Amino acid sequence: MDFKAAAREVLEEVGHPLHYTDITEIALQSGYLQSAGRTPQNTMRARLSVDVRDNPATHFVQAAPGVYGLISNPGGGLDTSVGRE
């Protein structure tokens, strides 16, 4: 599973936004993510921030610096998870 898919699984399970370090730790502990790199947290941060910035159909929203949540209806429509600004 890639970083974004693992983040989505984690955020769907917890039901609220989390800091990228927490997303990474839960993903690694749950087996959603396997990383041979030394800084998987930095990779998670990079993947999520680029997706939020560059992908209009992203599943993620940045709720605060380093904190990411899910958009309930990517690409438009009602957002019931986190307010988009």
N, C-alpha and C positions, 0 to 999 in steps of 0.2 A: 504494500500500500504506500502511495506517495505521501508527502508531507501534508498537502491540502486535504486529501481524503482522510488521513488520520485526524487532522484537526476537526474536520466536519463530524466525524464519528464521536470524538470526545465532546464537542460542543453540543451535539444532539443528546448525548447521554446526560450531561450535567444540567442542561437547560438554561444556562446563563453565561454571559461573557467571562472569559478568563484571560489572564496574562499569558503571553506566548510561552514563557518558561513553564508555567503550570500545564498548559496544553501539551507541551513536549514531554514532560515527565509522565503525565497520565497516559499519553499515547505509547510511550516506551514500556511502561509498566503493564499496560493492558495488552501488549503485543500487536497493536495496530501499526507500529512503526519500528523498523529495525534500521539502525544507523551505525555504520562503521566509522563515521567521522568523529572528530574530537569536540565539535561544537554544534550538536544538533539543534540547540536552542536558537543559535544564530541563523541556521538554515530555515527553521520554522518562521522566525521573524521576517526574514527576507522573502520567503514564499508568500506569506500572508500580506505583507505590506505592498508588494508588487501587484498581487492579485487585486487588492482593494483599490489601488491607484490606477491600474491599467485595464481591468476587466469590467466592462459595464454590466455583465451578467454574473458577477461574483456572488458567491454564497455568503460572503463575509462582510462585516462592517467593523470599522475601528471605533470602539466605544470610548476609549481614552488612550493616551500614549501606551503602546505595548499591549493593550487589552482588545481582544477580538471576540465578536459574537456572530451569530448567524442571522441572516436575513431570511424571513419566512418564505418570501416569494421572489427569488432572484429574477432580475430583469424588469422589475416593476411591480406595482400592486401594493397591497397593504403589508407593512412591516410590523409584525407583532412581537418580535424578539428584542430589538434594540432600535432606538430612534436614529434615523439617518439625518445628518445635518448638511 
